[in-house]
Amino acid sequence: MARFELKLPKMGESVAEATITSWLKEVGDTIEADEAVLEIATDKVDSEVPSEVDGVLVEKLFNADDVVQVGQTIAIIETDGEGSETTEAPKSNTAEAPAQVKEVEQTVVSAQETAAPIESNDDRFYSPLVKNMAKKEGVSQAELDAIPGTGKDGRVTKNDMLSYLETRSSKPAQAAAPATAAPKQAPVKQAAPVVASGEDEIIEMTRMGKLVAHHMVESVQTSAHVQSFIEADVTNIWNWRKKVKDSFMKREGENLTFTPIFMEAIAKALRDFPMMNISLQGDKIIKKKNINLGMAAALPSGDLIVPVIKNADQLNLVGMTKQVNDLATRARENKLKPDDIQGGTYTVTNVGTFGSIMGTPIINQPQVGILALGAIRKVPAVIETPDGDFIGIRYKMFLSHSYDHRVVNGALGGQFVKAVKDYLEAWDVKREL
């Protein structure tokens, strides 16, 4: 019998650790290759860790809620084969554990005994790494809440913690100042508590739901939201897609939806108006080189996630369709990787999927714009011809553009969404794929 070390896989360049949320297998259970063994969570996405081999789970090296580093052994699976073919993982809970493991365990235990627990609150999310650093250095919850964050959505990063600890060590008196020494602030009006009756059902928000809620409230408090609306005639697109979708399916094995067509037009408009493809950091504008389109997707659980199409302006319609379908499928199946939802520079949300004709979407920070696609409707419209105007049946939809008025004025916001409309209405009905 051989012992196989199941390690925490690499989940993207910016992800160094994950928290074990639950074990799907117990010691003694038989496991097949590619079968999920445990569930993990990062501050980006939840996912499963599958086994690479067939065998029996003989040891779990971590418990639920433990933080594990990428590449670290998390379980031992016994397989058929020669024992020399695999390396037995060190047992962190035995006397034979390496000195480094013992040192880490002692540090964590010491920190837990001397520091109050660090928790994420309604206003801020802290990664497991930041929490562990705070515990180890004896940083209180109040101190942590006061540290300015430079990470995504204003989160405190490892570098923020290191910078704070460096300043804190040079100015111990200031760092240790009690909360009562801070300037007095105007009292915050507390919302009236909601009282549930005996017949009401109380539903706990999911972890992802809490993150989305925090992200949306923070966006509204950060950006000056302004909306522009425009109606686009997509009759040519409707008729063209109806004509080619069956042959496209036979040739590419992909369903040609309206989403990749709209994404192509939006990517072109962003190329025409690069100042919509920016982020704001303090008083500095960061002009993005790549056009990475976020695609808001609703999950079966009701939560929201935004996978990203990288370099969208470089894809033809076939490539765009494959990207859209792949990300949408993996989002529904909870198989997205952390890198799949990072790096977005502009976001698109299709509110028409649920019958809405328009919407006022909230900007996905740190971006400065988001476009809502309304439902396509068959409506009577005035058609202009050289022989005069007449009423005809057309397919139309509303485009709702929300943008950050701190850096995007009404002219730019309106010109951008007008460009999207123009690209859609200029669709070539004779286009070949």
N, C-alpha and C positions, 0 to 999 in steps of 0.2 A: 504494500500500500504506500502511496505517496501523499505528501501533504502539500496542498496548493495554497498560496497566500493570495487572498482576495484584497486588492488595494483600491483606495479611493481614486477613481480615474480622473484624468485632466478634464476640466469642464470649461476651458476657455482661458485666454491669456490673463484676464483680470481677476480670475477666481482662484484663490489659494487655499480655501478651506470650505467646509460644509458642516452643517449640523445634522446629525442622525435624528430623523423624526420618528421612525418606527422600523422594527424588524419584521419582515414578511415571512421569515423562516426561523425556526428554533433549532437548537442543538439536537442532532439526531435525525433531522429531516433530510430526505433525499432531494437533491437538486439536479436539475438538468441544465445543460449549457444554454445560455441566453435567458434563463429564468431569473426573474427579479428576486433578489435576496433581501434588500432593505430599501427604504425610502430616505432621501436626504433633501435638505433645503439650503439654499443660499439666499442672499438678499435680492437675488434676481429671479430665480425660478426654482420650482420643485421638480425632482426627477427621481428615477429608480436606478439602483446599481445592480446590473445583472451578473450572473456567474459566467465565467469564461470556460468552465469545465463541467462535466458530469461528476457527481460525487455525493458525499454526505457532509453536512455541516457539523463539525466537531468542536468548534470553539468560536465564540464571539468576543472580540477584544475590546469592544466599546458598548456602551448602553445608549438607550434613547436619550436625546438631548445633549450627548457628548459632541464636542467639536473635533473634527478630524481634518488633518492637513492632506492636501493632494499628494498622492503617492504613498501614503501611510497604510500599513496593513490593518484591515478592519475585521477580518475573519479568516479562519482556517477551514479549508474543505479537503476532506480525505478522498482521494481518487484511486482507481485501480492503476497500477503501474509501479515502477521502481522508485524507491524512496529517494535515490540519489538524483532523480531528474528535477526535483523541486527543492527549494530552500525553505526550511521550517521557519515560520515567523517567530520573533521573540515574544514571549508571554509577559505582557506588561504587568500582570497581577501576581507574579511569582517572585521568589527570592532570586531566581536566575536572570531577572530583567536587567538590561544594560543600565549602566550608571546614569546615562543621559535621561532615560525614561524615569528612573527613580527621582532624579533631580526635578524634572518637570512636575511629577506627581506631588512632590513635597512643596514645590512653589505654589501650585494650585491650591493645595490644602491649606497652606499658610495664609494665602490671600483670602480664601473663603472664611477663615477663622477671624481675620482682623478687619475685613472690610464689609460694609453693608452690601447686599446684592444690588447689582446694576441692572436696571430694567429699561426697555424701550417704553416710551409713553405715547400718548395720542399725538404729540407734536414732533416726535423724533424717533427714528429707528437706528439702533446701534448694532453693528455686526458682531458676531461672536468674538472676533479678534480684538475689537475695540473694548468689548466688555472684559475680556481676560486681561488686557493691558491695564485697564482701570482698576481691576481687583488687585493685580500684582503690585501696582504702585500706590495703592491706597487712595485712589481718586474717588471722591464722594459723588453721589448722584447729582448734587447741586453744581459741583465743579464741572462735571461732564456736560451737563445741560448748557453751561455757559460757554463752552469751547466753540468758536466759529468753525463750521465745517466747509471744506473746499471740495468735497466729493460730490457725486451726482445727487441732485435734490438737496444740497446743503448738508449731506451726511458727513460725520466725522470719520476721517480716514486714519490709517496708521501714521502717516506723516504729520497729520494734525496733532495726534496724540504725542508723537515724539517732540514736535515743536513746543507744545504746551508743557511737557514734562521738563524740557530744557529751560524754559522760562521760569517754570515753577520752582526748579531747584535753585535758580539764581535769585528769585524773589519769594522766599518762603513765607514771609509775613503777608504779602499780598495774596498769595495763593491760598493761604490758610484763613484769610479774613472771613469772619462769619457772615452769613447771609444778611444779618441785620445791618451790616455796614454799607450795603449797597444803597444807591439812591432810591428814594421812595418813588414808586410808580403809581399811576392811577389805578384804582381798584378795577379788576376785571369782573364784569357782570357774569355771573354763573347762570347757565341755562337751567330752567326749572326741571327737576327730576321727573322722569316718565314713570308713572305708576302702572304696573301690570296687574290686571285682575286675575282671579283664579281661572278664568276661561281663556286667557291669552296664552299664546305659545311663545316662549322665549327661545330665540335661535342665536347661537353663538356665531359671530362672524368668523370666516375662515382667515387664515394667516394672509393669504393673498388679498382677500377683500379688505383687510385692515390696511395693507400697504397701498392699495389703490385709493382707498378713502383718504388716507394721509396725503398721498401724492396730489389728488385733485384739490383738496382744501389749500394745500401749500401753493399750488399753481395759481389759484384765484387770488391769494394774498400777495403773490409775487408780481404777476403780470397785469397790466392794464388791458383787459380784454375788450376788443372792438370787433364787430361783425360786419361783413359785406355779403350781400346775397345777389345771385344772378341766375337767370334761367337759360338753360342750354337746350337747343333742338338736337336730339340725338337720333332722329329718324333714319339717317343714312347708316349710322352704326347699328341700329336695331335690324334693319333690313340686310346689311352686309353679314352680320353675325349669323342671322337665321339661314343665310345662303351657304356659309362655309363651315358651320360648327360640326356637321356630321362628317365631312371629309377631313376636318382637322382631327377629330377623334380617331378616325381610322388610321390616319398617318402618324400622329404623335402619341396616341393613347392618352390624351389629356382632354378634359372638358374645358372648352373655351367660354369663360364667363365674361361679364362686362368689366370686372375688376381690373384685369391686366390691361385692358384697353384704356381705362381711365388712368391707371398708373403711368402708362406711357405718355399720355398727354400732360400729366402733372409734372413728370420728370423733365419734359421739354420746357415747360413753363418755368421751372426752377432754374434751368440752364439759361433761360432768357432773363430772369430776374434773380441773380445770385444773392441779392441782399435779403431775400426771403429764406435763404439757406444759411442762416447764421445762428449764433447763440450770444447771449449777453452775460458777461462776467464782470460784475462791478460796473465800472465806467468804460470797460473795453468790449468791443464787438469782435467776436471770433467768426471770421468768414470761412465756412467749411469748404474744403477742396472737393470732397466726394458728396454725391447726392445719394443719401441712404433713406429710402422711404419706409417709414413705419406703417404697418397695416393693422389697425385695431381689430381684434377678433374676440368674440364672446365665446367663453368656454361652456361646456355642458353644465358645469356647476353654477353658472351665472356670473362668475368672475370674468375679468377683462385682462387681456394680455396683448402686447404689441410686438409681434415679430417684425424683423427689419429686412428689407430687400436692399442689399449692398450694391452700390454703383448702379442704381436703377437706370440712369440715363445711357448706360453702355449696353443695355440688353435690347435685343429685338423682341417682337411680340411673342414669338415662340418661347424664348428664354424667360421673358417676364411671366408668361402663363405657367411655365413649369415651376418657377420660384413661388408664385402666388399659391398654386395648388399644393405644393410641398409644405410650405409653412402653415397653411390653413389646416392641412391634414394632421401634421404633427402637433399643432396647437390643440386640436380636438382630442388627440390621443395622449396628451400630456408628455410628449416626447421631445419638446424643444430643449435645446442646449442653451446655457447662459449667453454664449456669443450670438445666438439667433435673435436676441432681444436687446442687443447693445448697439450703440453707435448711430442711432437714428438721427437724421437732421431735419426731417419734416414728416408729419403724420397725416394719414388719411383714414377716415372712419366712414363706413357705409351704413348710414342710418336707414337707408331705403330698404335694407334687407328685412326690416321689421315693419315696413309699410309707412314709415315717416316720410313726409315730402321735404322736410328741411329740419335743421337742428342748429343749436348754438354750442358746439363742442368746446371743451376745456383744453387749453394748450398743454401739450405733453412736454414739461420742462426737461432740459433747459432750451428747448426749441422755441421759436417765436411765431409759429403758425400751424394750423391744423385745418383740413378741409373735410367737410361732411358732404357725402354724396346722398342726395335724396332719391326717393323712389321714382322710377321711370313711369310716366302716366301718358295715356293716349287722350289727347285733348284737341278741341277745335282751335284753329289758329289762322291768323291772316297770312296768306302767302302772296308775296309780291312777284309779279311777272311783267315782262315788257308789254303785255296786253292788258294789264290792270291787276287789281287785287281781287282775291277771292278767298273763301273760307275752305279749309281742308283739314283732314285729320293728321296730326303730327304726334310724335313721341317726344315728350319733354321732361326735363328734370331740373331741380334747383340745386345749385352749388352754394353751400354756406361756408364762408371763410372766416375763421376766428384768428386774430393776430394780435401781437403784443404792441400796443400803441406807444410804449416807451421808445421803441426803435423803428417801428413800421408805421408810417403815416397812412392816412386814408387813400392817398393817391397810389402808393405802392401796393397796398392791400387790395385795392380795387383793380389796378392794372394786372396784377398777377392772376386773380380769379377770372378776369376777362380773357386773359391769354389762354387759360385752360378751356374756357368756353369756345374760343375761336378754333383751337386745335380739334376739339370734338366735332364742331359743326363743319369743319373742312375735311372731314373723313372722306377718303377716296373709296367710292363704292366698287371700284374695279381693282382694288388692292389685292396683290397676290401674296400668299404666305410662303 
